């Protein structure tokens, strides 16, 4: 399970954009008909895309806790950010991995 609930961004004085991604991750094991929470200690990719869906950054980070605050600095205006942006991991609901960036 991976979700990216929010991703605010701000333009820096140097013209680059700082994106802060607030995401959560979890891991379950399936045995028979039951699911069980499992310890999380995995490298998971995070990323930011532009408005055309082209990656501005991709970075794998070690995730050990459920909630993550990840910061990126990108050169172009960000449009979407998230966890496991290219859907490499098994996920019950992959549509919630990327969220629109809030550039206020």
N, C-alpha and C positions, 0 to 999 in steps of 0.2 A: 504494500500500500504506500503510495506516494502522493502528496498533494502540494500545491503551491497556492496558498490562499491570497497572498498579496505580494506586490513588487513595486514599491515606490522608487522613483528616480529623480535626480536633480542634476541640472547642468552646472558644471563647475566653472570657475573663472577662466580656466585654460581651454574651455570649449568642449571638453570631454564630458561624459555622463557617468554619474555614479548610481548604480542600481543596487538596491538592497532587497534581496529575496528572502521572504519569510516562508519557509517550507516545512513540511513534516514528512517523516518516513517511518515505516514499520515493516516487520518481517513476520511471516507466519509459515508454519509447517502444516502440511495436511497429512493426516494419518487416518485412513478409513473415511468415515463421514465427518470427522471432527477437524477443526483448525485449532492450532496452538500457537501462541505468541512465541517467537524465537529471538534470541539475542541478536542485536544488530551491531555489526562491525564489518561494514562493507564499503568498498569504494563505489560511489554513485556519481554520475555525471550531472553537472548543473550547467545551465546555459542561458544565453540572451540572444534573441534574434532581432533583425530589423523588420521594417514593415513589409518587406517582400518575402519574409521567411528565411532569409539567409543568416547563418550563424555569425554573430559578432564575437562571441566567445563560447568555448566549451572547456570545462575544467572538471576533472575527477577529484573528489575529496572523500576522505575517510569519514564515514558517518557512524557514530556510536550512540547518538541520542535521538529521540523522536523528533524534537523541534530543532530547526536549523535557521540561523540568520547568516546569509552569505552575501558578501559585497563584491561587486565587479566594477571595474572602470572600463568603459568602451568609448571608441572614437566617434561613432555615429549615433544618431537618435535611436534608442531602443524602443521596440514595440511589444515584445513578449519575452517573458523570462520564466524559468521553471527548473524542475528537478526531473532527471531522466528525459530530456527534451526529444531524444531520438527513439524513445520507446525500446530500449535494449533489454529492460528487465520485465519480468512477468508482472502484470498489474491487472487487478479486477476492473479498474476504472481509469484507463490511460488518458481520457479526455480532460482530467483535472490537473495534469502535470504542468501545463503551461498556462500562464495568465497574462492578461494585458498589463503593460507597464503603466503606472500612474505617474505621468510627467507633469506635475503642477509647477 
